[in-house]
Amino acid sequence: MIGIFSSPAIEAGAGRRGPYAAPAGAGFIRRQRLERGLTQPEAAKHCRVSLRSFQRAESGDYVDPSTRRAIERALGAAW
């Protein structure tokens, strides 16, 4: 018998949000923010983006690529 939650991406306790991996830049943004000792609101203000956009970029959710690039540059990415 196949259970309702037969997909490993939606099983409780799987430790994953879904079948898609977070973009590579998401870890960089969090690391850079923490190295600078900034809170998310402070970092968003420094990067000149809304708090919600910053939170999305840091968590790996979709944000416009130009916004992600602007955040990474403001936090010190060498482009």
N, C-alpha and C positions, 0 to 999 in steps of 0.2 A: 504494500500500500504506500502510495506517495503522499507525504504530508503537505499541508498547505504551504509551508515554508521550505520548499525543496531547493530553492536557490541559495547557495552559500552566501551570496551578497546581502540577503535579507534575513538571515538567521540571527536570532538574538545572541549576543555575545561573540559575534564573529570578529569584532574589533575593526571592522571596515565600514566606511560610509556607503560604499557601493562599488560597482565594477570599474569605476574610473579612478585613476591615481591623481593625486594633487600635482599641479604643475611644479616644475623644478624651482621656480622663483619663490614659492610660498615659504619654504624653510629659510631662505636667505633673508626675506623681509623680517621674519620673526627674530632671527639671530641678530640682525643689525639693530633692530629696535631694542632688544634686551642688552646688547653690548653698550649702547648709548644710555641705558638706564631710563628710557622713555616709557610712559604709559601709552596706550593706544590713542587716547585723545590728544596727547602732546605730539605724538608722532604724526598723526593725521594733520594737525595744524602745521607742523614743520614741513610736511610734504605738500601742503595746500590742496588737500582732497577732503571730502567729507569723511566723518568717522566711519560710517557704514561702508563706504568704498574701501577704506583702509582695512577694516575688519574682514571684508570679503577677500581682498588680496592676500592678507596674512593667512587666512584659513584655507586658501587654495580654491575658493569659489571663483566663478567667472567674473572678471572685470575686463573692461576694454583694454586691449594690449597697450595702447598709448598711456593709459592711466597706470597700469602696472609698471611700465618703463619709467614713468615720471616718479613713482614711489621709490623704485630701486635706485634711480639716480640721486634722488634727494637723500637717500640713506647711505650713499657712498659706493654704488656699483661702478666699476670701471668699464665703461662702454667704449 
